[in-house]
Amino acid sequence: REEANLFFNVIAKRYEQGSVVVTSNLPFSQWSNAFADDTTLTAALLDRLLHHSHIIQISGESYRLKGKRALGTVPTVLQNESERQG
């Protein structure tokens, strides 16, 4: 919970002051899970992040998993997940 508040404070201070780049492997609909299930905080955070934003969605195979797969070091769970997506 404290980490979620700290991240919100950083974004709130940067809001309309300058650029911020955020990357995530979670869709916005799952962000509240990452922020202590606090939907109010998550909504406020996303409101500030998405205002004036450009969203770039990247799909395809992960370069990290591709390299690990070539070495034969991908855990079975990740390999199965990757196969379902691609």
Backbone as a ProteinNet text record, in pm:
[ID]
protein_1_A
[PRIMARY]
REEANLFFNVIAKRYEQGSVVVTSNLPFSQWSNAFADDTTLTAALLDRLLHHSHIIQISGESYRLKGKRALGTVPTVLQNESERQG
[TERTIARY]
83.2	0	87.2	192.1	281	348.4	389.7	453.9	358.2	231.1	130.5	114.6	110.9	100	222.2	340.6	462.5	463.4	424.5	419.6	317.5	201.2	99.9	155.6	226.9	283.3	382.6	464.2	558.6	481.9	381.8	303.4	227.1	169.3	94.4	185.1	309	401.7	447.5	459.3	503.2	388.9	264.1	146.5	150.3	147	151.7	277.9	381.5	509.4	614.5	603.2	701	662.6	745.3	716.8	745.4	669.1	687.8	670.8	759.3	746.3	722.9	617.2	583.3	565.1	625	602.6	538.5	455.9	389.1	350.9	349.6	300.2	155.3	94	-45.4	-135.5	-253.9	-350.9	-402.4	-452.1	-500	-606.2	-685.5	-792.1	-737.7	-609.9	-550.5	-459	-448.5	-358.1	-400.1	-528.9	-569.8	-516.3	-500.6	-440.8	-296.9	-226.1	-86.9	-74.6	-182	-180.2	-269.1	-244.8	-309.8	-461.9	-514	-658.9	-730.5	-660.8	-719.6	-767.6	-895.4	-948.7	-952.9	-971.4	-974.6	-837.5	-734.3	-598	-559.9	-595.8	-562.5	-631.6	-758.3	-831.6	-767.4	-728.4	-663.9	-528.3	-454.1	-324	-338.9	-430.5	-450.8	-503.2	-586.4	-636.7	-521.3	-425.5	-310.6	-216.4	-195.9	-105.8	-162.5	-290.8	-349.1	-387.9	-400.2	-431.4	-311.6	-332.1	-225.4	-129.1	-168	-71.7	-78.3	25.2	31.9	57.3	-33.3	-20.4	30.7	136.4	194.3	183	103.5	89.1	177.8	258.4	351.1	307.4	297.5	262.3	368.1	367.3	465	544.8	635.6	715.9	818.7	837.2	935.6	1076.6	1162.6	1301	1373.8	1342.4	1405.4	1367.4	1235.9	1193.4	1249.5	1258.3	1312.9	1457.5	1537.4	1676.5	1687.9	1603.5	1606.4	1558.7	1459.5	1410.2	1521.3	1598.6	1709.2	1813.3	1830.3	1924.6	1862.7	1730.3	1661.1	1641.1	1634.5	1622.4	1489.6	1388.1	1257.3	1180	1132.7	1048.2	922.9	875.4	760.8	639.2	612.3	494.8	502.2	617.6	633.2	625.9	682.3	680.4	537.2	458.2	318.8	239.5	262.4	193.9	228.5	355.8	400.4	337.4	325	265.1	117.8	47	-95	-115.3	-22.8	-37.7	1.1	89.8	143.1	116.8
-120.3	0	126	124.8	241.2	266.4	158.2	172.3	233.9	193.3	249	398.6	439.2	581.7	660.4	602.3	669.6	688.5	584.4	595.3	700.7	700.5	801.8	941.9	961.5	1093.2	1139.1	1047.1	1081.7	1126.8	1049.6	1083.7	1214.3	1233.1	1355.9	1479.2	1467.8	1581.4	1610.2	1506.2	1523.4	1564.7	1549.5	1575.2	1717.4	1728.1	1852.5	1934.9	1872.6	1939.8	1893.5	1769.3	1715.1	1574.7	1515.2	1382.5	1272	1164.7	1044.4	925.5	829.4	706	592.3	515.7	402.4	281.1	169.9	45	-55.3	-140.7	-242.2	-359.5	-477	-594.5	-623.5	-534.9	-552.1	-456.2	-501.3	-407.5	-314.6	-198.2	-101.8	-161.6	-253.4	-314.6	-393.9	-430.4	-507.6	-424.2	-295.4	-212.5	-203.2	-205.7	-195.4	-313.4	-430.4	-545.6	-515.5	-442.2	-408.7	-297.4	-221.3	-109.2	-137	-249.6	-287	-289.3	-324.3	-330.6	-200.9	-89.7	41	102.5	83.2	130.3	282.5	349.7	496.3	552.4	501	544.9	512	393.1	351.5	440.3	472.6	560	698.4	752.2	883.7	879.6	773.1	755.7	747.5	662.9	647.8	776.2	848.8	976.8	1070.9	1078.7	1167	1112.8	982.8	924.1	932.1	908.1	898	1032.1	1135.9	1268.8	1318	1356.3	1401.3	1288.7	1163.5	1054.6	999.2	928.7	848.2	705.5	615.4	476.3	394.5	321.7	234.2	91.8	11.5	-129	-213.3	-293.9	-379.8	-523.9	-597	-738.2	-820.9	-946.7	-1035.1	-1107.1	-1186.3	-1267.2	-1181.3	-1209.1	-1139.9	-1178	-1077.6	-1106.2	-1183.2	-1154.4	-1229	-1375.8	-1403.3	-1543	-1611.8	-1538.2	-1595.9	-1641.3	-1557.2	-1592.4	-1708.6	-1708	-1817.6	-1947.6	-1938.2	-2058.3	-2119.6	-2033.7	-2082.6	-2154.8	-2109.3	-2173.9	-2292.2	-2307.4	-2415.9	-2389.9	-2261.4	-2228.6	-2162.7	-2174.5	-2115	-2207.9	-2157.8	-2241.6	-2285.4	-2404.8	-2462	-2371.3	-2310.3	-2223.4	-2107.7	-2042.8	-1931	-1976.3	-2090.7	-2141.4	-2170.9	-2233.2	-2261.7	-2133.3	-2032	-1903.1	-1837.3	-1840.7	-1781.4	-1851.1	-1982.1	-2057.7	-2024	-2000.1	-1965.1	-1828.2	-1734.6	-1599	-1587	-1669.5	-1644.8	-1745.3
0	0	0	79.6	85.9	-48.9	-116.9	-247.4	-348.5	-343.8	-434.4	-410.6	-285	-252.7	-297.8	-281.5	-325.9	-477.3	-550.4	-696.1	-738	-673.1	-703.1	-678.4	-568.5	-537.6	-643.7	-694	-800.8	-924.5	-963.7	-1082.8	-1061.1	-943.7	-914.7	-921.6	-872.5	-876.8	-1019.7	-1101	-1239.7	-1332.3	-1286.9	-1369.8	-1425.9	-1556.9	-1633.4	-1607.3	-1553.5	-1532	-1632.7	-1677.7	-1770.1	-1810.7	-1891	-1945.2	-1844.9	-1858.4	-1778	-1871.6	-1862.2	-1939.5	-1841.5	-1865.7	-1780.2	-1869.6	-1832.3	-1904.6	-1810.2	-1867.1	-1785.8	-1873.7	-1813.9	-1884.7	-1846.3	-1767.3	-1726	-1802.5	-1842.8	-1900.5	-1790.5	-1828.7	-1729.5	-1638	-1688.7	-1608	-1489.6	-1493	-1383.6	-1293.7	-1319.5	-1240.4	-1095.1	-1065.3	-924.4	-843.6	-907.3	-838.1	-796.5	-879.3	-850	-746.1	-727.1	-633.1	-513.2	-448.9	-322.5	-332.9	-450.5	-474	-437.5	-448.3	-419.2	-550.2	-580.5	-708.8	-717.1	-605.3	-606	-640.2	-575.3	-602.7	-746.6	-791.6	-928	-1030.2	-1007.9	-1100.1	-1106.4	-991.5	-988.1	-1057.9	-1035.8	-1099.4	-1250.9	-1297	-1440.9	-1503.4	-1431.3	-1480.8	-1512	-1422.8	-1443.9	-1551.2	-1552	-1652	-1793.7	-1808.1	-1941.9	-2002.8	-1920.1	-1972.3	-2052.8	-2173.9	-2265.6	-2304	-2289.1	-2312	-2453.8	-2487.9	-2609.5	-2562.3	-2596.2	-2553	-2670.4	-2646.9	-2748.5	-2697.4	-2766.9	-2728.2	-2818.3	-2756.8	-2829.1	-2807.4	-2915.4	-2902.6	-2973.9	-2946.2	-3007.4	-2901.5	-2947.8	-2856.7	-2783.6	-2657.9	-2576.1	-2622.2	-2638.2	-2676.6	-2567.1	-2441.4	-2331.8	-2338	-2356.8	-2364	-2487.7	-2597.1	-2719.7	-2697.6	-2632.2	-2603.5	-2506.7	-2403.9	-2306.8	-2370	-2458.3	-2524.8	-2610.6	-2676.4	-2758.8	-2673.6	-2549.9	-2458.6	-2385	-2398.6	-2330.1	-2182	-2142.8	-2000.5	-1964.3	-2049.1	-2019.6	-1928	-1812.8	-1726.9	-1802	-1775.8	-1846.5	-1840.9	-1726.7	-1712.9	-1810.9	-1820.8	-1912.9	-2057.4	-2086.7	-2222.8	-2265.8	-2179.9	-2212.4	-2232	-2148.5	-2160.5	-2293	-2330.3	-2455.2	-2575	-2569.4	-2679.4	-2695.9	-2585.9	-2593.3	-2655.1	-2630.8	-2681.4	-2827.9	-2872.6	-3003.4	-3103.8
[MASK]
++++++++++++++++++++++++++++++++++++++++++++++++++++++++++++++++++++++++++++++++++++++

